[in-house]
Amino acid sequence: MKDVNYNDLFERSPLSIIIFNNDGEIIDCNAATGRLFGYEKSELMGENYAKLNILNKSQIDTLITIIRDSEKEISNPLEFKAIKKDGESVFLNIHLSEVNIKNEKGYQAIIKDISDRKRIENELAKERDILRNIIELNPYAIEIKDTEGYHVAANKAFADLWGDFPPEDNSVFTDQHTEEEKKQFLDAVNGSIVKDVESCYNPRIESETAFDKDIWINCVFFPIFDQDEEVENVVVMYEDITERKEAELALKESRRELRELNKKLEEKVKERTLSLEKSQEKYKKAFHRINFYKDLFTHDISNIFQTIAASVELSEIYDKDDVQRQAEISQIIRNQIARGKKLILNVQKLSKIENDGLTFQKISVKENLANAVQFIEESFQNKRISIKINNHKNYFVRANELILDIFENILLNAIRHNINDEIEIIINYFPTETKQLEYIRFEFIDNGIGVENSRKQEIFERKNNSDQNGKGMGLGLSLVSKIINLYGGNICVEDRVPNDHSKGSKFIFFIPKF
């Protein structure tokens, strides 16, 4: 080997340099060596390094083996823990090379004190162990991902949560995560800390050995920076909130069911209340209907009996041989009996109307008006009555047989409430159109006592359905109004002479044309 003259470099080197022969005897060393080990140079010169207690036996055996087996240069540096003269430990990095010492084989050891580095490495190792323990023992699942979203590492709690680790080819940006969740991870990749990210995830979709269930989690993403302050990884902390979310969802569902139940209860209460109100109204109507029928029978049957009794008295007064007179009296009695039967029939019809409503058919106006007028003339032969019909056309209406009772009751009302010596009644009827529907308009005009304005509506109400002081039959104006309304028409009363009710009345009503 070439001789190297490097005495000045040798002495000034900050690194310890020791030259020893093949037997381990120290031939030379620089000042840095003394400072490193705490010896004077004179204490080292000529000594065998194996006897200085700087290295232990195992380290010396390793060093001897390396020297024996090497031919020229040991390329890999050696690291040993050595002991200074004062007993203090020091970590060394030793680089050995073969040198020529006066044509004999020797060795040069360049030694560097790496105690500070080792201390830092040990501290970092301890910190890593502490961090590893913290992560591993943390009850929250913790995962480290790279900036592409692929799995790097995770703790035991992560496996306990998901049942497995993600496959190597699984990335946040390509799996079942939502676009919003991918954006939040990307925010962490760009250096932001992202908190309170709630998500529902089924790990079985990505891994066949993972749990097959929906797991609710609350996530926190935070970046890990390298020495260049670039984001190297993203740490994801998962909090299992499945129990809480299921409780919230169950509570939400319970509230929904409770609202539905309350709604149904309200509907049932409403239906029950309505049913009770209808029952109450039904019983109220039934009570009024009973009173109505009672008054009706009391009043009208009494009138029938009075008429029959009067006819019997007349029959006894008149000459029995006066056949014509007796025949007229007999006819009056028969008419009253027929009217009594008809009254009973009409009461039955009214009861059916109250319960089932009306059925309609094609009814002749002309025929029923003629029958009503005939009945009035026969029933009041002792009165001067003039009934004039200003139309002889035969129109048809959508009604039924109760139309005769309408006509008769209005005529009876005109007679009962009239104090003139001669009762005048004028009847007009003609077709008209209202709201694109065709009706027959009727006008019954009389010269009676009339109806005061305050009573023009009341006379059609049920409480005025009978007149205890009136004469003749009838079911009352309230019944007339009810039947006409059921026909789909309406009725009102006006003054025969405008603004003077005492001059008589004009009853106006409409019945749909057939």
C-alpha positions as CSV (number, residue, x, y, z in Angstrom):
1,M,0.0,0.0,0.0
2,K,1.2,3.6,-0.5
3,D,2.6,5.5,2.4
4,V,0.4,8.5,3.3
5,N,1.9,11.6,4.9
6,Y,-1.0,13.1,6.7
7,N,0.4,14.0,10.1
8,D,-1.1,17.4,10.1
9,L,-4.5,16.2,8.9
10,F,-4.2,13.3,11.3
11,E,-3.7,15.6,14.3
12,R,-6.3,18.2,13.3
13,S,-9.1,15.7,12.5
14,P,-12.1,16.1,14.8
15,L,-12.7,12.4,14.5
16,S,-10.7,9.9,16.6
17,I,-8.1,8.0,14.5
18,I,-6.3,5.0,15.9
19,I,-3.7,3.0,14.0
20,F,-2.9,-0.5,15.3
21,N,-1.0,-3.5,14.0
22,N,-2.2,-6.9,13.3
23,D,-1.7,-7.9,17.0
24,G,-3.9,-5.1,18.2
25,E,-1.1,-2.9,19.5
26,I,-1.8,0.8,19.1
27,I,0.9,2.3,16.9
28,D,-0.5,5.9,16.8
29,C,-3.6,7.9,17.7
30,N,-4.5,11.6,17.4
31,A,-5.6,14.1,20.0
32,A,-9.3,13.6,19.3
33,T,-8.9,10.0,20.5
34,G,-7.7,11.1,23.9
35,R,-10.5,13.6,24.2
36,L,-13.0,11.0,23.2
37,F,-12.0,8.3,25.7
38,G,-10.5,10.5,28.4
39,Y,-6.9,9.2,28.1
40,E,-3.6,10.9,27.5
41,K,-2.0,9.9,24.2
42,S,0.9,8.5,26.2
43,E,-1.5,6.2,28.0
44,L,-2.7,4.7,24.7
45,M,0.5,4.4,22.7
46,G,1.9,0.8,22.7
47,E,-1.2,-0.5,24.5
48,N,-3.3,-3.3,23.1
49,Y,-6.8,-2.0,22.5
50,A,-8.2,-5.3,23.9
51,K,-6.7,-4.5,27.3
52,L,-8.0,-1.0,27.7
53,N,-11.5,-2.0,28.7
54,I,-12.9,0.4,26.1
55,L,-14.7,-2.5,24.4
56,N,-16.2,-5.6,26.1
57,K,-15.0,-9.1,25.1
58,S,-17.9,-9.7,22.8
59,Q,-17.2,-6.5,20.9
60,I,-13.5,-7.3,20.8
61,D,-14.2,-10.8,19.4
62,T,-16.5,-9.3,16.7
63,L,-13.7,-6.8,15.8
64,I,-11.0,-9.6,15.6
65,T,-13.2,-11.7,13.5
66,I,-13.9,-8.8,11.1
67,I,-10.2,-8.0,10.9
68,R,-9.2,-11.6,10.3
69,D,-11.7,-12.2,7.6
70,S,-11.1,-8.9,5.8
71,E,-8.6,-8.7,3.0
72,K,-8.3,-5.0,2.4
73,E,-11.2,-2.8,3.7
74,I,-14.2,-3.2,5.8
75,S,-16.9,-1.3,3.8
76,N,-19.6,-1.3,6.4
77,P,-19.1,0.9,9.5
78,L,-19.4,-0.7,12.9
79,E,-21.4,0.6,15.8
80,F,-20.3,-0.2,19.3
81,K,-21.1,1.0,22.8
82,A,-17.7,1.8,24.5
83,I,-16.6,2.8,28.0
84,K,-14.5,5.9,28.6
85,K,-11.7,6.0,31.2
86,D,-14.1,7.5,33.7
87,G,-16.7,4.8,33.1
88,E,-19.1,6.9,31.0
89,S,-20.7,5.1,28.1
90,V,-20.2,6.4,24.6
91,F,-21.7,5.2,21.3
92,L,-19.1,4.9,18.5
93,N,-19.3,4.6,14.7
94,I,-16.1,2.8,13.6
95,H,-14.8,2.7,10.1
96,L,-11.9,0.2,9.6
97,S,-9.5,0.1,6.8
98,E,-6.2,-1.7,6.1
99,V,-3.0,0.3,6.0
100,N,0.7,-0.4,5.5
101,I,2.9,0.2,8.5
102,K,6.5,-0.1,7.5
103,N,5.7,-2.8,5.0
104,E,3.6,-4.6,7.5
105,K,-0.2,-5.0,7.5
106,G,-2.0,-2.7,9.9
107,Y,-5.3,-1.1,10.5
108,Q,-6.7,2.4,10.7
109,A,-9.9,3.0,12.8
110,I,-11.7,6.3,12.2
111,I,-14.1,6.7,15.2
112,K,-17.0,9.0,15.4
113,D,-18.9,9.8,18.6
114,I,-22.6,9.1,17.8
115,S,-23.9,9.3,21.3
116,D,-26.1,12.3,20.6
117,R,-27.6,10.6,17.6
118,K,-28.1,7.4,19.5
119,R,-29.8,9.4,22.3
120,I,-32.1,11.0,19.8
121,E,-32.8,7.7,18.2
122,N,-33.6,6.1,21.5
123,E,-35.8,9.0,22.5
124,L,-37.6,8.7,19.1
125,A,-37.9,5.0,19.6
126,K,-39.4,5.5,23.0
127,E,-41.8,8.1,21.6
128,R,-42.7,5.7,18.8
129,D,-43.4,3.0,21.4
130,I,-45.5,5.4,23.5
131,L,-47.3,6.5,20.4
132,R,-47.8,3.0,19.2
133,N,-49.1,2.0,22.6
134,I,-51.4,5.0,22.7
135,I,-52.7,4.1,19.2
136,E,-53.0,0.4,19.9
137,L,-54.7,0.8,23.3
138,N,-56.9,3.7,22.2
139,P,-60.6,2.7,22.3
140,Y,-61.2,4.6,19.1
141,A,-60.5,3.0,15.8
142,I,-57.5,4.7,14.3
143,E,-56.3,4.3,10.7
144,I,-53.5,5.8,8.7
145,K,-54.1,6.3,5.0
146,D,-51.8,7.7,2.3
147,T,-52.7,10.7,0.3
148,E,-54.3,8.5,-2.4
149,G,-56.8,7.1,0.2
150,Y,-55.2,3.6,0.5
151,H,-54.8,1.8,3.8
152,V,-51.4,2.1,5.5
153,A,-51.9,0.9,9.1
154,A,-54.5,0.7,11.8
155,N,-54.8,-0.3,15.5
156,K,-56.6,-3.2,17.1
157,A,-59.8,-1.1,17.7
158,F,-60.1,-0.6,14.0
159,A,-60.2,-4.4,13.4
160,D,-62.6,-4.8,16.3
161,L,-64.9,-2.1,14.7
162,W,-64.9,-3.3,11.1
163,G,-64.0,-7.0,11.5
164,D,-61.1,-6.7,9.1
165,F,-58.6,-4.4,7.5
166,P,-59.3,-2.8,4.0
167,P,-57.9,-4.7,1.0
168,E,-54.7,-3.2,-0.5
169,D,-56.5,-2.1,-3.6
170,N,-59.2,-0.3,-1.7
171,S,-59.2,3.5,-1.8
172,V,-61.5,6.1,-0.2
173,F,-61.9,7.7,-3.7
174,T,-63.1,4.5,-5.4
175,D,-65.2,2.7,-2.8
176,Q,-68.8,3.3,-1.4
177,H,-68.0,6.5,0.3
178,T,-70.2,9.4,-0.7
179,E,-68.9,12.4,-2.7
180,E,-69.2,14.6,0.4
181,E,-67.1,12.1,2.4
182,K,-64.5,12.0,-0.4
183,K,-64.3,15.8,-0.4
184,Q,-63.7,15.8,3.3
185,F,-60.9,13.4,3.0
186,L,-59.4,15.5,0.2
187,D,-59.6,18.5,2.5
188,A,-57.4,16.6,5.0
189,V,-55.0,15.7,2.2
190,N,-54.7,19.4,1.5
191,G,-53.8,20.1,5.1
192,S,-57.1,20.8,6.9
193,I,-58.4,19.1,10.0
194,V,-61.9,17.9,9.4
195,K,-64.1,17.0,12.4
196,D,-67.6,15.5,13.1
197,V,-68.1,13.7,9.9
198,E,-71.0,11.3,10.4
199,S,-71.3,8.3,8.0
200,C,-72.9,4.9,7.7
201,Y,-70.8,2.2,6.2
202,N,-71.0,-1.5,5.5
203,P,-67.5,-3.0,5.4
204,R,-68.6,-6.3,3.9
205,I,-69.0,-4.5,0.6
206,E,-65.3,-4.0,0.4
207,S,-64.0,-7.1,2.3
208,E,-65.6,-10.6,2.4
209,T,-64.3,-11.3,5.9
210,A,-65.4,-8.0,7.4
211,F,-68.7,-7.5,9.4
212,D,-71.8,-7.6,7.3
213,K,-73.8,-4.8,8.9
214,D,-74.3,-1.0,8.7
215,I,-72.0,0.8,11.1
216,W,-72.6,4.4,12.0
217,I,-69.3,6.4,12.7
218,N,-68.2,9.9,13.6
219,C,-64.9,10.6,12.0
220,V,-62.0,13.1,12.4
221,F,-59.4,13.5,9.7
222,F,-56.1,15.2,10.3
223,P,-52.9,15.3,8.2
224,I,-49.4,14.1,9.1
225,F,-46.6,16.3,7.6
226,D,-43.1,15.2,6.6
227,Q,-39.9,17.2,7.1
228,D,-40.7,19.4,4.1
229,E,-44.1,20.2,5.6
230,E,-45.9,18.3,2.9
231,V,-48.8,16.0,3.8
232,E,-47.5,12.5,3.9
233,N,-50.4,10.6,5.4
234,V,-53.9,11.2,6.8
235,V,-55.0,9.8,10.2
236,V,-58.6,8.9,10.5
237,M,-60.2,8.4,13.9
238,Y,-63.5,6.5,14.0
239,E,-66.0,6.7,16.9
240,D,-68.7,4.0,16.8
241,I,-72.0,5.9,17.1
242,T,-74.2,3.0,15.9
243,E,-76.0,2.6,19.2
244,R,-76.6,6.3,19.5
245,K,-77.8,6.6,15.8
246,E,-80.0,3.6,16.1
247,A,-81.5,5.1,19.3
248,E,-82.0,8.4,17.5
249,L,-83.6,6.6,14.5
250,A,-85.7,4.5,16.9
251,L,-86.8,7.7,18.7
252,K,-87.6,9.4,15.5
253,E,-89.6,6.4,14.4
254,S,-91.4,6.3,17.7
255,R,-92.2,10.0,17.4
256,R,-93.5,9.3,13.9
257,E,-95.6,6.4,15.2
258,L,-96.8,8.5,18.1
259,R,-97.8,11.3,15.7
260,E,-99.6,8.8,13.6
261,L,-101.3,7.3,16.7
262,N,-102.3,10.8,17.9
263,K,-103.6,11.6,14.5
264,K,-105.6,8.4,14.4
265,L,-106.8,9.0,18.0
266,E,-107.8,12.5,17.0
267,E,-109.6,11.2,14.0
268,K,-111.4,8.6,16.1
269,V,-112.3,11.2,18.7
270,K,-113.5,13.5,15.9
271,E,-115.5,10.6,14.4
272,R,-116.9,9.7,17.7
273,T,-117.8,13.3,18.5
274,L,-119.3,13.7,15.1
275,S,-121.2,10.4,15.6
276,L,-122.5,11.6,19.0
277,E,-123.4,15.0,17.5
278,K,-125.2,13.2,14.7
279,S,-126.9,10.9,17.2
280,Q,-127.9,13.9,19.3
281,E,-129.2,15.7,16.3
282,K,-130.9,12.5,15.1
283,Y,-132.7,12.2,18.5
284,K,-133.5,15.9,18.6
285,K,-135.0,15.6,15.1
286,A,-136.9,12.5,16.2
287,F,-138.2,14.3,19.2
288,H,-139.4,17.2,17.1
289,R,-140.8,14.8,14.5
290,I,-142.9,13.0,17.2
291,N,-144.2,16.4,18.4
292,F,-144.9,17.4,14.8
293,Y,-146.9,14.2,14.1
294,K,-148.7,14.5,17.5
295,D,-149.7,18.1,16.7
296,L,-150.6,17.1,13.2
297,F,-152.9,14.3,14.2
298,T,-154.3,16.4,17.1
299,H,-155.1,19.3,14.8
300,D,-156.0,17.7,11.5
301,I,-157.8,14.6,12.7
302,S,-159.8,16.8,15.0
303,N,-160.8,19.0,12.0
304,I,-161.8,15.9,10.1
305,F,-163.9,14.7,13.0
306,Q,-165.5,18.1,13.4
307,T,-166.4,18.3,9.7
308,I,-167.9,14.8,9.8
309,A,-169.8,15.6,13.0
310,A,-171.1,18.8,11.5
311,S,-172.2,16.9,8.4
312,V,-174.0,14.4,10.5
313,E,-175.9,17.2,12.3
314,L,-176.8,18.8,9.0
315,S,-178.0,15.4,7.7
316,E,-180.3,15.1,10.7
317,I,-181.6,18.7,10.2
318,Y,-182.3,18.4,6.5
319,D,-185.3,16.5,5.2
320,K,-184.5,12.8,4.8
321,D,-186.3,12.9,1.5
322,D,-184.0,15.6,0.2
323,V,-181.9,13.1,-1.7
324,Q,-179.6,15.7,-3.3
325,R,-178.8,17.4,0.0
326,Q,-178.2,14.1,1.7
327,A,-176.0,13.0,-1.1
328,E,-173.9,16.2,-0.8
329,I,-173.5,15.6,2.9
330,S,-172.5,12.0,2.4
331,Q,-170.0,13.1,-0.2
332,I,-168.5,15.5,2.3
333,I,-168.2,12.8,4.9
334,R,-166.6,10.4,2.3
335,N,-164.2,13.2,1.3
336,Q,-163.2,13.8,4.9
337,I,-162.6,10.1,5.5
338,A,-160.5,9.9,2.3
339,R,-158.6,12.9,3.5
340,G,-158.0,11.2,6.9
341,K,-156.6,8.2,5.1
342,K,-154.5,10.4,2.9
343,L,-153.2,12.2,6.0
344,I,-152.0,8.9,7.5
345,L,-150.4,7.9,4.2
346,N,-148.7,11.3,3.9
347,V,-147.4,11.0,7.5
348,Q,-145.9,7.6,6.5
349,K,-144.4,9.3,3.4
350,L,-143.0,12.1,5.5
351,S,-141.4,9.6,7.9
352,K,-139.8,7.8,4.9
353,I,-138.6,11.2,3.6
354,E,-137.0,11.9,7.0
355,N,-135.1,8.6,6.9
356,D,-134.5,7.8,3.2
357,G,-135.1,10.9,1.2
358,L,-137.4,11.2,-1.8
359,T,-137.7,9.4,-5.1
360,F,-138.6,11.4,-8.2
361,Q,-140.7,10.9,-11.3
362,K,-142.5,12.8,-14.1
363,I,-145.4,14.7,-12.5
364,S,-148.1,16.7,-14.3
365,V,-148.5,20.2,-13.1
366,K,-151.9,20.8,-14.7
367,E,-153.5,17.6,-13.3
368,N,-152.3,18.1,-9.7
369,L,-153.4,21.7,-9.7
370,A,-156.8,20.8,-10.9
371,N,-157.1,18.1,-8.1
372,A,-156.0,20.5,-5.5
373,V,-158.5,23.2,-6.5
374,Q,-161.3,20.6,-6.6
375,F,-160.4,19.5,-3.1
376,I,-160.5,23.0,-1.8
377,E,-163.8,23.8,-3.5
378,E,-165.4,20.7,-2.1
379,S,-164.0,21.2,1.4
380,F,-165.2,24.9,1.7
381,Q,-168.6,24.9,0.0
382,N,-169.8,27.4,2.6
383,K,-167.2,30.0,1.7
384,R,-167.0,32.3,-1.3
385,I,-163.8,31.2,-2.9
386,S,-162.5,32.3,-6.3
387,I,-159.5,30.4,-7.6
388,K,-158.1,31.5,-11.0
389,I,-155.4,29.6,-12.9
390,N,-153.7,31.8,-15.5
391,N,-152.3,29.0,-17.5
392,H,-153.7,25.8,-19.0
393,K,-150.5,24.3,-20.5
394,N,-149.5,21.0,-19.1
395,Y,-145.8,21.2,-17.9
396,F,-144.1,18.3,-16.2
397,V,-141.8,18.6,-13.2
398,R,-139.3,16.3,-11.5
399,A,-141.2,15.5,-8.3
400,N,-143.6,12.9,-6.9
401,E,-147.2,12.6,-5.5
402,L,-146.4,14.9,-2.6
403,I,-146.7,17.8,-5.0
404,L,-150.4,17.7,-4.5
405,D,-149.9,18.3,-0.8
406,I,-147.8,21.3,-1.6
407,F,-150.5,22.9,-3.7
408,E,-153.3,22.0,-1.2
409,N,-151.3,23.3,1.8
410,I,-150.6,26.7,0.1
411,L,-154.2,27.0,-0.9
412,L,-155.4,26.0,2.6
413,N,-153.0,28.6,4.1
414,A,-154.5,31.3,1.8
415,I,-158.0,30.3,3.1
416,R,-157.2,30.0,6.8
417,H,-155.5,33.3,7.0
418,N,-158.2,35.3,5.2
419,I,-161.0,37.4,6.7
420,N,-162.5,38.7,3.5
421,D,-166.1,37.8,2.5
422,E,-164.7,36.6,-0.8
423,I,-161.4,34.8,-0.9
424,E,-159.5,35.4,-4.1
425,I,-156.6,33.2,-5.2
426,I,-154.7,33.6,-8.4
427,I,-152.3,30.9,-9.6
428,N,-149.6,31.5,-12.2
429,Y,-147.0,29.0,-13.5
430,F,-144.6,29.2,-16.3
431,P,-141.1,27.8,-17.3
432,T,-138.0,29.8,-16.4
433,E,-134.2,29.2,-16.3
434,T,-131.9,29.8,-13.3
435,K,-128.2,29.1,-13.3
436,Q,-128.5,27.1,-16.6
437,L,-131.2,24.9,-15.0
438,E,-134.8,24.8,-16.1
439,Y,-137.6,25.2,-13.6
440,I,-141.3,25.8,-13.4
441,R,-142.0,28.9,-11.4
442,F,-145.2,29.0,-9.4
443,E,-147.0,32.0,-8.0
444,F,-149.9,31.6,-5.5
445,I,-151.4,35.1,-4.9
446,D,-154.1,35.7,-2.3
447,N,-155.9,38.6,-0.7
448,G,-155.5,37.3,2.9
449,I,-154.1,39.1,5.9
450,G,-150.5,38.7,4.6
451,V,-147.2,38.0,6.4
452,E,-145.2,40.5,8.3
453,N,-141.6,41.0,7.2
454,S,-140.3,39.6,10.5
455,R,-142.1,36.4,9.9
456,K,-141.5,35.8,6.2
457,Q,-138.7,33.3,7.0
458,E,-140.2,31.9,10.2
459,I,-143.3,30.6,8.6
460,F,-141.3,27.9,6.7
461,E,-139.6,26.7,9.9
462,R,-140.7,23.6,11.7
463,K,-141.9,25.4,14.8
464,N,-144.7,26.9,12.7
465,N,-145.7,23.7,11.1
466,S,-149.2,23.7,12.5
467,D,-151.8,26.3,13.3
468,Q,-154.0,25.3,16.2
469,N,-156.5,27.9,15.3
470,G,-156.6,27.2,11.6
471,K,-159.2,25.2,9.7
472,G,-158.8,22.5,7.2
473,M,-156.0,20.0,6.8
474,G,-152.4,20.3,5.7
475,L,-148.9,19.4,6.7
476,G,-147.8,23.0,7.3
477,L,-145.6,25.4,5.4
478,S,-142.5,23.9,6.9
479,L,-143.3,20.6,5.2
480,V,-144.0,22.4,2.0
481,S,-140.6,24.1,2.2
482,K,-138.9,20.8,3.1
483,I,-140.4,18.9,0.1
484,I,-139.6,21.7,-2.3
485,N,-136.0,21.8,-1.1
486,L,-135.7,18.1,-1.5
487,Y,-137.0,18.5,-5.1
488,G,-134.1,20.8,-5.7
489,G,-136.1,24.0,-5.6
490,N,-136.8,26.8,-3.2
491,I,-139.8,28.8,-1.8
492,C,-140.3,32.3,-0.5
493,V,-143.2,34.7,0.3
494,E,-143.6,38.3,-0.8
495,D,-146.3,41.0,-0.4
496,R,-149.0,40.9,-3.0
497,V,-148.8,44.7,-3.0
498,P,-145.2,45.8,-2.5
499,N,-144.4,47.2,0.9
500,D,-147.9,46.5,2.2
501,H,-148.2,43.0,3.7
502,S,-151.8,43.6,4.8
503,K,-153.1,43.4,1.2
504,G,-152.2,39.7,0.9
505,S,-149.3,37.4,0.1
506,K,-147.6,36.0,-3.0
507,F,-146.0,32.6,-2.5
508,I,-143.3,31.9,-5.1
509,F,-141.6,28.6,-5.5
510,F,-139.5,26.7,-8.1
511,I,-139.6,23.0,-9.0
512,P,-137.1,21.6,-11.5
513,K,-138.7,20.9,-14.9
514,F,-138.7,17.3,-16.1
